[in-house]
Amino acid sequence: MADAATGSGVPQPEPDNPAGNASSIARSFAEMARVMLVPGSLARTRDQIVQQAVLALDCEHAALLALGSGRRVRVLATTSDVISELVTLERRTREGPGLQVLLGGGTVRVDDLGSDERWPRFGDVAAKLGLRSMLGCELSTDRRRLGALCLYGERPATFPAEAEELAAVYAAHASLVLDSVRVESELTEAVESRQVIGQAVGILVERHRITTDQAFDMLVRASKNRNIKIRDLADLLIETGAEPAAVPVPSYLSAGGGARSDDRSGDDRGEEDSCVRGLADGSAGFKVVGEVDLSNWDQLQAALDMLPPTSDDVVLDLSELAFIDVASVRSLLRGADKIGVENRRVILRDAPPVLRRVLGVLVGCEVPAQPEILLPWHEPQEN
């Protein structure tokens, strides 16, 4: 019996033939890979993932979720507006299976949302919206956590136990695709940012007959003083020809939001765009989170510059740092050298391997894996 194909060209499984099921599902996954790996934006890739999930995993609705600031659940992509309503409820009540997957990882399966006692407020409204079953899987790679893939059914027990394994395989594949597209997007943005900033620096060098370092410092100071990203400031300087401190800033950029039209609106940076957070215990220092590169390293530099003049050592909690580029580590070392002049130290707490490797290249020796690394760096002396 021939497979029935949908309009998207994805074959549907034959429910009465286990061998046909496996073959059809395999073809569905192959089609998913072909469609999702066509060059495109991160937002388009996310949309393809949820659309293909509905077809390949035999459910009515699917969504990609992520955690925003304050552990608020955010929708990155969905096949239905009703899921957006449900996630709004999950965000408001701070309970629900999607939030559990985002916080705890792994897989969560719910046979009947209306009667599940783990999330009573959430489940009652979900059932009233016509959603009875849910299966959620973590999206992650070795490098980072990307969110959660959540599948929803309109009848109880939509997802049998074996569906968990299939969904986990799909989620693992989708994670690799998402990570690949995101890395490509970030590299493209970093290159574009470097070119734009370099052009703005060149304008200032020519105009004021100063060095490139001095011109770059002018951009950094204006960026901090005006609460606008250095890339956006460079764009405006090139466009208007005005001085960095006098560039007219559009209202959508004046709060540092940087709302650009190049697919940033669908990204999962949004409200948690800052890579710097305060320490929970109120001690001198801050936490560095997410990824630090050319697009946001000025936030790290500004945080170092604004540290209060006390005698305390400065603690940088790096437990949630996912990536940092070489230029940002150099900035960190320069900041530590300035603080070292005051007889204070910078303590890098829980530094990830990626930072230790870059730091080792810059200081010319291997930086050992240990809970705390002290800066300014001094190579340990052998006894």
Secondary structure, 3 states (H helix, E strand, C coil): CCCCECCCCCECCCCCCHHHHHHHHHHHHHHHHHHHCCCCCHHHHHHHHHHHHHHHCCCCEEEEEEECHHHCEEEEEECCHHHHHHHHHHHHHCCCHHHHHHHHCCEEEECCCCCCCCCHHHHHHHHHCCCCEEEEEEEECCCCEEEEEEEEECCCCCCCHHHHHHHHHHHHHHHHHHHHHHHHHHHHHHHHHHHHHHHHHHHHHHHHCCCHHHHHHHHHHHHHHHCCCHHHHHHHHHHHCCCHHHCCCCCCCCCCCCCCCCCCCCCCCHHHCCCEECCCCCCCEEEEEEEECCCCHHHHHHHHHCCCCCCCCEEEEEEEEEEECHHHHHHHHHHHHHHHHCCCCEEEECCCHHHHHHHHHHHCCCCCCCCEEEECCCCCCCC
